[in-house]
Amino acid sequence: MKDGSAFLNDNAQRIVDGMIGDAERLRIVVSKGPLGERLIDAGAKTAGSVEAGLRMAEAAMGGLGSVSVFMDRAEQKWPFTVEVRSSQPVLACLGSQYAGWNLSAQDYFAMGSGPARALARVEPLFEALSYRDTASSAVLILETGEPPPRAIVEKVGKATGLATEKLTFLYAPTQSLAGGVQIVARALEVALHKINDLKFPLENVVDGIGAAPIPAPHPDFLTAMGRTNDAIIYGGSVQLFVKGSAKEASKLAEKLPSSASRDYGQPFADIFTRFKGDFYAIDPLLFSPAEVIVTAIETGDTFRAGRRDPKMLERSLG
């Protein structure tokens, strides 16, 4: 993965600028913070929209993913599905979209995702990614209902090497339309993250497509979080195109679905409660799509594993 210049963040900046131009239609609110940072509320104190969530997801992927909605007529209760595609899935998903930047200050906490991570490179994950972004501005996506406080803005500015007025924070809570959509749009990303955990060579992943149903938003955070996770864990599908032998592709397909996890089989909200809210005590291998298709492009072989679970979706999504 070669170094880039003015790539991920510039791509995301164009998407953000388009969102600002369409702010009224998207039902988002744009403002400036005390340090000159740009704040875009996509669902905290404003209604937001499904379309705002789709654009948030594209910005989170640094412009290297295409995110859309289609109707799956085979799914009677939750037919509307988010589909995400990328021809550079490792960089789009791990280098940008993954919510891996822990941002906390006093009673504020949020996980940061988006291309600003590729400028800061403060996470161990970037040791596996040789890509380095260079940009004059940065975009960070936050899954929260509150704008970042001064301490967080200063921390991001310092880590990215940018003046705070060059930062854009795009945020929406899990309970909102946009927040739920941008989380479900991580169906491909969770597969890439698990691939890295399984030590499959990232350079062998050349293309990917993912999809998951859009759950109804819910005002309770735990319920909303459970629904968005279950949409992927029990309803997500991913196809990956990989280099290497058919044997390695077959092994990857076997290990990749969420059903390979020891914690599979309950609604995520119940699992989260069972572990007393300790997110990191949950088996990390649970966070992956329900159904996986892996195609070895050098041999033409395709391997399938896992399955979508309509009964669990109905139990969780209502």
C-alpha positions as a Markdown table, in Angstrom:
| # | Residue | x | y | z |
|---|---|---|---|---|
| 1 | Met | 0.0 | 0.0 | 0.0 |
| 2 | Lys | 1.9 | 3.0 | -1.2 |
| 3 | Asp | 2.0 | 6.4 | 0.5 |
| 4 | Gly | -0.5 | 8.9 | -0.7 |
| 5 | Ser | -0.6 | 12.7 | -0.9 |
| 6 | Ala | -3.8 | 14.7 | -0.2 |
| 7 | Phe | -5.9 | 11.6 | -0.6 |
| 8 | Leu | -8.3 | 10.3 | 2.1 |
| 9 | Asn | -8.9 | 13.6 | 3.9 |
| 10 | Asp | -9.2 | 15.6 | 0.6 |
| 11 | Asn | -11.8 | 13.0 | -0.6 |
| 12 | Ala | -13.7 | 13.3 | 2.6 |
| 13 | Gln | -13.5 | 17.0 | 2.6 |
| 14 | Arg | -15.3 | 17.1 | -0.8 |
| 15 | Ile | -18.0 | 14.9 | 0.6 |
| 16 | Val | -18.4 | 17.1 | 3.6 |
| 17 | Asp | -18.6 | 20.2 | 1.5 |
| 18 | Gly | -21.4 | 18.6 | -0.5 |
| 19 | Met | -23.2 | 17.8 | 2.7 |
| 20 | Ile | -22.9 | 21.4 | 3.8 |
| 21 | Gly | -24.4 | 22.6 | 0.5 |
| 22 | Asp | -27.3 | 20.2 | 1.0 |
| 23 | Ala | -27.7 | 20.8 | 4.7 |
| 24 | Glu | -31.3 | 21.8 | 4.6 |
| 25 | Arg | -32.3 | 18.8 | 2.5 |
| 26 | Leu | -30.3 | 16.4 | 4.7 |
| 27 | Arg | -31.6 | 18.0 | 7.9 |
| 28 | Ile | -28.2 | 18.6 | 9.3 |
| 29 | Val | -26.9 | 21.6 | 11.2 |
| 30 | Val | -23.5 | 23.2 | 10.5 |
| 31 | Ser | -21.7 | 25.4 | 13.0 |
| 32 | Lys | -18.3 | 26.5 | 14.2 |
| 33 | Gly | -16.9 | 25.6 | 17.6 |
| 34 | Pro | -14.9 | 27.8 | 20.0 |
| 35 | Leu | -11.6 | 26.9 | 18.4 |
| 36 | Gly | -12.8 | 27.5 | 14.9 |
| 37 | Glu | -13.4 | 23.8 | 14.2 |
| 38 | Arg | -16.4 | 23.0 | 11.9 |
| 39 | Leu | -19.1 | 21.0 | 13.6 |
| 40 | Ile | -21.8 | 19.0 | 11.6 |
| 41 | Asp | -24.7 | 17.7 | 13.7 |
| 42 | Ala | -26.3 | 14.9 | 11.6 |
| 43 | Gly | -28.7 | 13.6 | 14.3 |
| 44 | Ala | -28.1 | 14.9 | 17.8 |
| 45 | Lys | -30.2 | 18.1 | 18.0 |
| 46 | Thr | -31.6 | 17.7 | 14.5 |
| 47 | Ala | -33.6 | 15.1 | 12.7 |
| 48 | Gly | -30.9 | 14.1 | 10.3 |
| 49 | Ser | -31.8 | 11.6 | 7.6 |
| 50 | Val | -30.9 | 8.2 | 6.0 |
| 51 | Glu | -29.1 | 10.1 | 3.2 |
| 52 | Ala | -27.0 | 12.0 | 5.8 |
| 53 | Gly | -26.0 | 8.6 | 7.2 |
| 54 | Leu | -25.0 | 7.3 | 3.7 |
| 55 | Arg | -22.8 | 10.4 | 3.2 |
| 56 | Met | -21.3 | 10.1 | 6.6 |
| 57 | Ala | -20.3 | 6.6 | 5.8 |
| 58 | Glu | -18.7 | 7.7 | 2.5 |
| 59 | Ala | -16.8 | 10.4 | 4.3 |
| 60 | Ala | -15.7 | 7.9 | 7.0 |
| 61 | Met | -14.3 | 5.7 | 4.2 |
| 62 | Gly | -12.2 | 8.6 | 2.9 |
| 63 | Gly | -14.2 | 8.7 | -0.4 |
| 64 | Leu | -12.9 | 5.2 | -1.3 |
| 65 | Gly | -16.3 | 3.5 | -0.8 |
| 66 | Ser | -19.7 | 3.7 | -2.5 |
| 67 | Val | -22.6 | 3.5 | -0.1 |
| 68 | Ser | -26.2 | 3.1 | -1.2 |
| 69 | Val | -29.6 | 1.7 | -0.2 |
| 70 | Phe | -31.6 | -1.0 | -2.0 |
| 71 | Met | -34.7 | -3.0 | -1.3 |
| 72 | Asp | -34.3 | -6.7 | -0.6 |
| 73 | Arg | -37.8 | -8.0 | -1.4 |
| 74 | Ala | -36.9 | -11.4 | 0.2 |
| 75 | Glu | -36.7 | -9.7 | 3.6 |
| 76 | Gln | -40.3 | -8.9 | 4.5 |
| 77 | Lys | -39.8 | -7.0 | 7.7 |
| 78 | Trp | -36.6 | -5.1 | 7.1 |
| 79 | Pro | -36.3 | -4.9 | 3.3 |
| 80 | Phe | -34.2 | -1.7 | 3.1 |
| 81 | Thr | -30.5 | -2.6 | 3.1 |
| 82 | Val | -27.3 | -0.6 | 3.1 |
| 83 | Glu | -24.8 | -1.8 | 0.5 |
| 84 | Val | -21.2 | -0.7 | 0.6 |
| 85 | Arg | -18.5 | -1.4 | -2.0 |
| 86 | Ser | -14.8 | -0.6 | -2.2 |
| 87 | Ser | -12.1 | -1.4 | -4.7 |
| 88 | Gln | -9.6 | -0.4 | -2.0 |
| 89 | Pro | -11.2 | -2.0 | 1.0 |
| 90 | Val | -8.2 | -2.2 | 3.3 |
| 91 | Leu | -7.4 | 1.5 | 3.1 |
| 92 | Ala | -11.1 | 2.5 | 3.0 |
| 93 | Cys | -12.1 | 0.4 | 5.9 |
| 94 | Leu | -9.1 | 0.0 | 8.2 |
| 95 | Gly | -7.1 | 3.1 | 7.2 |
| 96 | Ser | -10.2 | 5.3 | 7.5 |
| 97 | Gln | -13.6 | 3.9 | 8.5 |
| 98 | Tyr | -12.7 | 1.8 | 11.5 |
| 99 | Ala | -13.7 | 3.5 | 14.8 |
| 100 | Gly | -10.3 | 3.0 | 16.5 |
| 101 | Trp | -9.4 | 6.3 | 18.0 |
| 102 | Asn | -10.3 | 6.6 | 21.6 |
| 103 | Leu | -11.2 | 10.2 | 22.4 |
| 104 | Ser | -12.0 | 10.9 | 26.0 |
| 105 | Ala | -11.9 | 14.0 | 28.3 |
| 106 | Gln | -13.4 | 14.1 | 31.7 |
| 107 | Asp | -17.0 | 12.8 | 31.2 |
| 108 | Tyr | -16.9 | 12.9 | 27.4 |
| 109 | Phe | -16.1 | 9.8 | 25.4 |
| 110 | Ala | -16.3 | 8.9 | 21.7 |
| 111 | Met | -14.6 | 6.6 | 19.3 |
| 112 | Gly | -13.2 | 8.5 | 16.3 |
| 113 | Ser | -13.4 | 7.1 | 12.8 |
| 114 | Gly | -12.6 | 8.6 | 9.4 |
| 115 | Pro | -9.5 | 9.8 | 7.5 |
| 116 | Ala | -8.2 | 12.1 | 10.3 |
| 117 | Arg | -7.0 | 8.8 | 11.8 |
| 118 | Ala | -4.6 | 8.3 | 8.9 |
| 119 | Leu | -3.0 | 11.7 | 9.7 |
| 120 | Ala | -2.7 | 11.1 | 13.4 |
| 121 | Arg | -1.6 | 7.4 | 13.1 |
| 122 | Val | -1.8 | 7.0 | 16.9 |
| 123 | Glu | -3.4 | 3.5 | 16.8 |
| 124 | Pro | -1.3 | 0.3 | 16.7 |
| 125 | Leu | -3.4 | -0.8 | 13.7 |
| 126 | Phe | -1.4 | 1.7 | 11.6 |
| 127 | Glu | 1.7 | -0.4 | 12.1 |
| 128 | Ala | 0.2 | -2.8 | 9.6 |
| 129 | Leu | -0.7 | 0.0 | 7.1 |
| 130 | Ser | 2.1 | 1.7 | 5.3 |
| 131 | Tyr | -0.2 | 4.4 | 4.0 |
| 132 | Arg | 0.4 | 8.0 | 5.1 |
| 133 | Asp | -2.0 | 10.8 | 4.3 |
| 134 | Thr | -1.0 | 14.4 | 3.8 |
| 135 | Ala | -3.7 | 17.0 | 3.8 |
| 136 | Ser | -4.4 | 20.6 | 4.7 |
| 137 | Ser | -7.6 | 19.7 | 6.5 |
| 138 | Ala | -9.0 | 16.6 | 8.3 |
| 139 | Val | -12.4 | 15.0 | 8.8 |
| 140 | Leu | -13.4 | 12.9 | 11.9 |
| 141 | Ile | -16.6 | 11.0 | 12.4 |
| 142 | Leu | -17.9 | 10.6 | 16.0 |
| 143 | Glu | -20.7 | 8.3 | 17.2 |
| 144 | Thr | -22.1 | 10.6 | 19.8 |
| 145 | Gly | -24.8 | 13.0 | 20.6 |
| 146 | Glu | -22.5 | 15.8 | 21.8 |
| 147 | Pro | -20.0 | 17.9 | 19.9 |
| 148 | Pro | -16.3 | 17.4 | 21.0 |
| 149 | Pro | -15.2 | 19.6 | 23.9 |
| 150 | Arg | -12.2 | 21.9 | 23.6 |
| 151 | Ala | -9.8 | 19.3 | 25.0 |
| 152 | Ile | -10.7 | 16.8 | 22.3 |
| 153 | Val | -10.5 | 19.4 | 19.5 |
| 154 | Glu | -7.0 | 20.4 | 20.8 |
| 155 | Lys | -6.0 | 16.7 | 21.0 |
| 156 | Val | -7.0 | 16.0 | 17.4 |
| 157 | Gly | -5.3 | 19.1 | 16.2 |
| 158 | Lys | -2.1 | 18.2 | 17.9 |
| 159 | Ala | -2.2 | 14.6 | 16.7 |
| 160 | Thr | -2.9 | 15.5 | 13.0 |
| 161 | Gly | -0.5 | 18.5 | 13.0 |
| 162 | Leu | -3.3 | 20.8 | 11.8 |
| 163 | Ala | -4.7 | 24.1 | 13.1 |
| 164 | Thr | -8.1 | 23.4 | 14.8 |
| 165 | Glu | -9.9 | 25.6 | 12.3 |
| 166 | Lys | -8.9 | 23.0 | 9.7 |
| 167 | Leu | -10.8 | 20.2 | 11.5 |
| 168 | Thr | -14.3 | 19.0 | 10.7 |
| 169 | Phe | -16.2 | 16.9 | 13.2 |
| 170 | Leu | -19.2 | 15.1 | 11.8 |
| 171 | Tyr | -21.3 | 13.5 | 14.6 |
| 172 | Ala | -24.6 | 11.7 | 15.2 |
| 173 | Pro | -25.7 | 9.4 | 18.1 |
| 174 | Thr | -26.5 | 5.7 | 17.6 |
| 175 | Gln | -30.2 | 6.4 | 18.3 |
| 176 | Ser | -30.5 | 8.7 | 15.2 |
| 177 | Leu | -31.4 | 7.8 | 11.6 |
| 178 | Ala | -28.0 | 9.0 | 10.3 |
| 179 | Gly | -26.1 | 7.4 | 13.2 |
| 180 | Gly | -27.8 | 4.0 | 12.7 |
| 181 | Val | -27.2 | 4.0 | 8.9 |
| 182 | Gln | -23.5 | 4.9 | 9.1 |
| 183 | Ile | -22.9 | 2.1 | 11.7 |
| 184 | Val | -24.7 | -0.5 | 9.6 |
| 185 | Ala | -22.6 | 0.7 | 6.6 |
| 186 | Arg | -19.6 | -0.9 | 8.4 |
| 187 | Ala | -20.6 | -4.4 | 7.3 |
| 188 | Leu | -17.5 | -4.6 | 5.1 |
| 189 | Glu | -15.3 | -2.8 | 7.6 |
| 190 | Val | -16.0 | -5.3 | 10.4 |
| 191 | Ala | -15.0 | -8.1 | 8.0 |
| 192 | Leu | -11.7 | -6.4 | 7.2 |
| 193 | His | -11.0 | -5.9 | 10.9 |
| 194 | Lys | -11.6 | -9.5 | 11.6 |
| 195 | Ile | -9.4 | -10.5 | 8.6 |
| 196 | Asn | -6.6 | -8.6 | 10.2 |
| 197 | Asp | -7.2 | -10.3 | 13.6 |
| 198 | Leu | -7.1 | -13.7 | 11.8 |
| 199 | Lys | -3.7 | -12.7 | 10.4 |
| 200 | Phe | -4.8 | -13.1 | 6.8 |
| 201 | Pro | -2.5 | -11.0 | 4.6 |
| 202 | Leu | -4.2 | -7.6 | 4.1 |
| 203 | Glu | -2.4 | -7.1 | 0.8 |
| 204 | Asn | -4.3 | -10.1 | -0.5 |
| 205 | Val | -7.6 | -8.5 | -0.2 |
| 206 | Val | -8.3 | -6.7 | -3.4 |
| 207 | Asp | -12.1 | -5.9 | -3.5 |
| 208 | Gly | -15.1 | -6.2 | -1.3 |
| 209 | Ile | -18.9 | -5.7 | -1.1 |
| 210 | Gly | -21.0 | -5.7 | 2.1 |
| 211 | Ala | -24.7 | -5.3 | 3.0 |
| 212 | Ala | -26.9 | -5.2 | 6.1 |
| 213 | Pro | -30.5 | -4.3 | 6.8 |
| 214 | Ile | -31.4 | -0.8 | 8.2 |
| 215 | Pro | -32.9 | -1.2 | 11.7 |
| 216 | Ala | -35.4 | 1.2 | 13.1 |
| 217 | Pro | -33.8 | 3.8 | 15.4 |
| 218 | His | -34.7 | 3.6 | 19.1 |
| 219 | Pro | -34.4 | 6.3 | 21.8 |
| 220 | Asp | -32.7 | 3.9 | 24.2 |
| 221 | Phe | -29.0 | 3.8 | 23.6 |
| 222 | Leu | -28.5 | 0.1 | 24.6 |
| 223 | Thr | -31.4 | -1.0 | 22.3 |
| 224 | Ala | -30.2 | 1.1 | 19.4 |
| 225 | Met | -26.6 | -0.2 | 19.8 |
| 226 | Gly | -28.0 | -3.7 | 20.0 |
| 227 | Arg | -30.0 | -3.3 | 16.8 |
| 228 | Thr | -27.2 | -1.8 | 14.7 |
| 229 | Asn | -24.7 | -4.6 | 15.8 |
| 230 | Asp | -27.3 | -7.3 | 15.3 |
| 231 | Ala | -28.0 | -6.0 | 11.8 |
| 232 | Ile | -24.5 | -7.0 | 10.9 |
| 233 | Ile | -23.9 | -10.0 | 13.2 |
| 234 | Tyr | -27.1 | -11.7 | 12.2 |
| 235 | Gly | -28.1 | -10.0 | 9.0 |
| 236 | Gly | -24.9 | -8.9 | 7.3 |
| 237 | Ser | -23.5 | -10.4 | 4.1 |
| 238 | Val | -20.0 | -9.8 | 2.6 |
| 239 | Gln | -18.2 | -10.9 | -0.5 |
| 240 | Leu | -14.4 | -10.6 | -0.7 |
| 241 | Phe | -12.1 | -11.1 | -3.6 |
| 242 | Val | -8.7 | -12.2 | -2.5 |
| 243 | Lys | -5.4 | -13.3 | -4.0 |
| 244 | Gly | -3.6 | -16.4 | -2.9 |
| 245 | Ser | -4.4 | -20.1 | -2.9 |
| 246 | Ala | -7.9 | -21.7 | -2.8 |
| 247 | Lys | -6.9 | -23.4 | 0.5 |
| 248 | Glu | -6.3 | -20.1 | 2.2 |
| 249 | Ala | -9.5 | -18.5 | 0.8 |
| 250 | Ser | -11.4 | -21.5 | 2.1 |
| 251 | Lys | -9.9 | -21.2 | 5.6 |
| 252 | Leu | -10.7 | -17.5 | 5.7 |
| 253 | Ala | -14.3 | -18.2 | 4.7 |
| 254 | Glu | -14.7 | -20.8 | 7.4 |
| 255 | Lys | -13.4 | -18.5 | 10.2 |
| 256 | Leu | -14.9 | -15.2 | 9.1 |
| 257 | Pro | -18.6 | -15.4 | 9.9 |
| 258 | Ser | -19.9 | -14.2 | 13.3 |
| 259 | Ser | -21.2 | -17.7 | 14.0 |
| 260 | Ala | -17.5 | -18.7 | 14.5 |
| 261 | Ser | -17.5 | -16.7 | 17.8 |
| 262 | Arg | -18.1 | -18.2 | 21.2 |
| 263 | Asp | -20.5 | -15.4 | 22.0 |
| 264 | Tyr | -22.8 | -15.9 | 19.0 |
| 265 | Gly | -26.4 | -16.7 | 19.5 |
| 266 | Gln | -28.0 | -13.9 | 21.6 |
| 267 | Pro | -29.1 | -10.4 | 20.8 |
| 268 | Phe | -26.1 | -8.1 | 21.2 |
| 269 | Ala | -27.8 | -6.0 | 23.9 |
| 270 | Asp | -28.2 | -9.1 | 26.0 |
| 271 | Ile | -24.5 | -10.1 | 25.4 |
| 272 | Phe | -23.4 | -6.5 | 26.4 |
| 273 | Thr | -25.5 | -6.7 | 29.6 |
| 274 | Arg | -24.1 | -10.2 | 30.4 |
| 275 | Phe | -20.6 | -8.7 | 30.3 |
| 276 | Lys | -21.7 | -5.8 | 32.5 |
| 277 | Gly | -21.2 | -3.3 | 29.8 |
| 278 | Asp | -17.5 | -4.2 | 29.3 |
| 279 | Phe | -17.3 | -4.0 | 25.5 |
| 280 | Tyr | -13.8 | -5.4 | 25.4 |
| 281 | Ala | -14.8 | -8.5 | 27.4 |
| 282 | Ile | -16.9 | -9.6 | 24.4 |
| 283 | Asp | -15.2 | -12.0 | 22.0 |
| 284 | Pro | -13.9 | -9.7 | 19.3 |
| 285 | Leu | -14.5 | -12.4 | 16.7 |
| 286 | Leu | -18.2 | -11.8 | 17.1 |
| 287 | Phe | -18.0 | -8.5 | 15.3 |
| 288 | Ser | -18.3 | -9.8 | 11.7 |
| 289 | Pro | -21.0 | -10.4 | 9.1 |
| 290 | Ala | -23.4 | -13.3 | 9.4 |
| 291 | Glu | -22.7 | -14.6 | 5.9 |
| 292 | Val | -19.4 | -14.6 | 4.0 |
| 293 | Ile | -18.4 | -15.3 | 0.4 |
| 294 | Val | -14.7 | -15.5 | -0.4 |
| 295 | Thr | -13.6 | -15.7 | -4.0 |
| 296 | Ala | -10.0 | -16.6 | -4.8 |
| 297 | Ile | -9.4 | -14.6 | -8.0 |
| 298 | Glu | -6.3 | -16.5 | -9.0 |
| 299 | Thr | -8.0 | -19.9 | -9.1 |
| 300 | Gly | -11.6 | -19.0 | -9.7 |
| 301 | Asp | -12.9 | -20.8 | -6.6 |
| 302 | Thr | -15.5 | -19.4 | -4.3 |
| 303 | Phe | -16.2 | -20.5 | -0.7 |
| 304 | Arg | -19.3 | -19.7 | 1.4 |
| 305 | Ala | -19.8 | -19.9 | 5.1 |
| 306 | Gly | -22.3 | -18.7 | 7.7 |
| 307 | Arg | -25.9 | -17.6 | 7.1 |
| 308 | Arg | -28.3 | -14.8 | 7.9 |
| 309 | Asp | -30.5 | -15.5 | 10.9 |
| 310 | Pro | -34.0 | -14.0 | 10.2 |
| 311 | Lys | -35.4 | -15.2 | 13.6 |
| 312 | Met | -32.7 | -13.4 | 15.5 |
| 313 | Leu | -33.2 | -10.3 | 13.4 |
| 314 | Glu | -36.9 | -10.3 | 14.2 |
| 315 | Arg | -36.1 | -10.8 | 17.9 |
| 316 | Ser | -33.6 | -7.9 | 18.0 |
| 317 | Leu | -34.9 | -5.5 | 15.4 |
| 318 | Gly | -38.6 | -5.9 | 16.3 |
